[in-house]
């Protein structure tokens, strides 16, 4: 079964009520399989200069400095537990991307079904080692901004930890939004060929416009689709413009289900639905001879 992740990320704008509404809509209206947030420890990730510098796009900033902006958007581990409980209540799986060791330890304590490593920190091998040793669920890894040699080093590392078969490896281009010529969907085929037997499966994480590329990703063999999701693409923040609103996400889920059903071979020469039509419509050589 192909699965769809609604990446809420920081599109909640630091508001728990908005976060819960996004969960509810994603679960009931869009019928996604997983909603995903992000967990960062800004002072662990940023240098003093980065922390105290202004946001590069002031309009999208929720603080006087980039560090204050990032702190404003963070939920505590207790708030993440509250969100996890709400997900269970409305019938959707909870997950989070973790960007640093502190966040990994906090989210691991919640025991979600999966934890995501974002493209930005997929070479943080201490982080990968910690999750390999201390987290029992699936480990999803995105590969934007990552060379082929680096991807191989990640998979080899996970094989050494004995956890490669728990890895879902995502083809991804890190741009927001991504132009169609930069999506590079055929990377999915390459990942399946090179890593399909080494990891659990291959996914596609998209930051593009529309849903055509996601449907194509399904036909190429991606088992997981992850899309940024918002209630309003005009809201303040850097990710909204590269996100799907509820109507688009719902349509994507419908198309994923239908295309997955259609991706089969005929198991007999004539399907049951064809037999009656053959009787009415099929011209056969014996008729001509008569």
N, C-alpha and C positions, 0 to 999 in steps of 0.2 A: 504494500500500500504506500503510495507516494504521500509525503507529509509536507504541510505548509506551516512555516513559522512566521508569525507576525512580530516583527522587530519594533517594539515600542521604543527601545533605547532610552533616549532622554526627551522624547517628544511629549512627555507628560509635563514638561516645564517646571518640574519640582513640586507638583501639586498632586497629593495622594488621591484626591477626589477625581481628578482628570485621569490618573493612572487606572483607577478602578473602573471608570466609565469606559476607558479604552479596552480593558480586559473584557468587560461585559459585552460590548459591541462585537469585539473580535470573536468571542465564544458563541454568542447566540445568533448574530446576524451574519457574520462572515464564515462561521463554522471552521475556524482554523484549528490546527492540532496543538500548537504551542504558541504561547506569547513569551517574548524575551525582552529583558531589560538589560541595563549595563551597570556594572559596579566598579568604581574607581576610587583610589585613595590619592587625591590630587597632590598632596605633599610628598608622596612616595614616587609619583610619576614625573613631577615637574621639578626643574631646577628653580632656584630662588628667582633668577631673572625671568624665567617663563611664568612662574607663579605671580610675580608682581608686575608683569607687563600688561598693557591693555589688550582686550580681545581684538583680534585682527579685523573683525567686522563689528564695530560698536553697536549697530542696530540689533544684532542678535545676542548681545551680551546680557546676562542676568546679574552682573556684578561690576564693580569699578575696575577690577583686574581680571586677567584670565583665570587665576587661581580662585578668586571669589566667585566667578561665573561657574566654574566647575563644582565648587563646594555647594552652591545654591541648588544645582541639579541632582545632587546625590541624595539617595535615601539611605538611612541607617540599616544595619542588618535586621533590626527588629521590624522596621517598616517593610523590608523585603519578606520577612516571615509573614507579615500581615497580608502582603500581596499574594504570596504563595497560598495562604489559607483561602483567600478570596478566589483564586484560580480554581482550587479544588471545589469550592462551593458552586461555581458556575460551570464546571465541567470542562476545563481546559488545562493543559499542562503548563507549569511555570518553569522558566529558565532565565539565566542571566549570563552575559559575557563578563569575564573577569579580566582585568587589565594589570593586576599586580598581585604580589604574594598575600598582602593583608586581605584584599578582596576575595582571593581564592579561598583562604582559610575561613572567612566569614560565610561565604556562600556554600562551601562544602559542608559546613555544619547544618545546613538546611536539607541536605540530601535530595536535591532535585534529580529528575531523570537524566538531565544532560546539563553540561556546562560548556560554554563556547569560549574559545580563545580567539580574539579578534586578530585581523591581519597585522595590526600595529605591534602586537606583542607575541607573535607566533615563534620568534626566535629566543624567547625568554625560557631557556632550558631548565632553569631552576623551577619555574612555574609549571612547566610540563612534567617535570619529575615529581613535584608535589602532588599534582592531580593524579598522576600514574600511581603513586603510593597510597594516597589518602582519599581518593574519590572513586566510588564504585560504579558510577553511571557512565553514559557515553560522553566522549570528549570530542566536541565538534571544533574544527580548526579551519579558519579562512586563510586564503593564500594571496590576497591582494598585496601589491608592493613587494612581492617575494619572487626571487629568481628560481629557475628550475633546480639549480644546485642547492639552494636553501631548502626548497620543498623536499628534495631527496634527503637532506640532513634531518629534517623534522620527522619524516616517516621512519628513517633508519633509527633515530633516537627512540621513537615510540615502539619500534620492534624490540629494541634492547630492553626497554622497561617491561615488555610483555603485554603492552596494552594497545598495540596497533589495530587489533581486530575490534576495538571499541571506538576507533576513530571514524568520524564522518568528515571527509576532506572536501572543502568547498572551492570550486572555481569562482574567482571573484576579481573584479577590477575596482580599485579604490579611487573612485571619483564620484562627485555628488552634484548633479546627476551625471551618469555615464552616457556619452553619445553612442548610438547603435554600432558604429564602426569600431568602437573600443570595448564592446562587450566580450567579443572573442569566444563565442559559444562553443566552438570546436575544441577548446581546451577541455571541455567535459569529456569528449571522446578520448582525448589523450590521457586524461586522468584515469579513465576507466581501463584503458589499455595498460598503462604503466603501474597503476596502484590498486586497480579493482580487486585483485587477489591478495593484496597486502593489508588493506584496511576494511572496515565494515562496509562502507559504501561511499558514493560520491554525491555531493550536493552542489547547489548553485545559489550564491548569494548575490542578489542584483540590486543596483542603485539607479536603474534606468527609468525611462518613462513608459507607461503602458504595461501590458502583460503579454505581448506577443512573444518576447524573448523567453519568458518563463515557460510558456507552453512548448516552445521549441526545445528548451532545456529538458523537459520531460521526455520528449520524443528521442532525445540523444542519450537518455539513460539516467538522468539525475533522479535520485530517490528523495532528496529533500530540497525544497525551495524556501529561501528566506528573503522576505521583502520588508523594508522599512514601512511603517504604518502610522498614519495620523488621522485625527478626526477632521482636520482642516489644514490644507496645504499652504494657506496664507498665514498661519500662526508664526509667531516669533521663534526663530531657531534655525540652525544650519541644515537640519536633516529633513524638514517638512517638504521642501521642494522636490526631494528625491523619494518621497514616500507615496504609498497608495492610500487613498481615502477608503472608507468602508465599502462603498459600492464597487470600487475596483478590486478590492481584496476578496469580496464575496464572489465576484465574477471569476477571478483567478481560481478560487477553490473549486467552483463548479466546473471550469474548464479542465483543471487538473484531474478531477474525478472522471470526467467524460473521456478525455484523451487517454487516460490510463486504461479504461475499459476497452477502448478501440485498438490499443497497441497489442494485438494478438494475431496469430496465424489461424487460418481455418483448420479445425480439427477433423473435418470430413470434406469430401469433394463438394457436397451440397449441404448447406446449412438447412435446418428445419424451416427457417423463414423463407428459403428459396424454393422449396419443393412445390408448394401450391402455385407460386408464380411461374415455375417451369411448366407446369401442366397447362397453364393458360397462355403463356407467351412464347415458349421455346420452339423454334423451328428446328426439326430434326431431319436428317437425311432420309429416313424411312418414309416420311411424309412426301418428300419430293419424288421418290421412286414410285410411290403409289399413284 
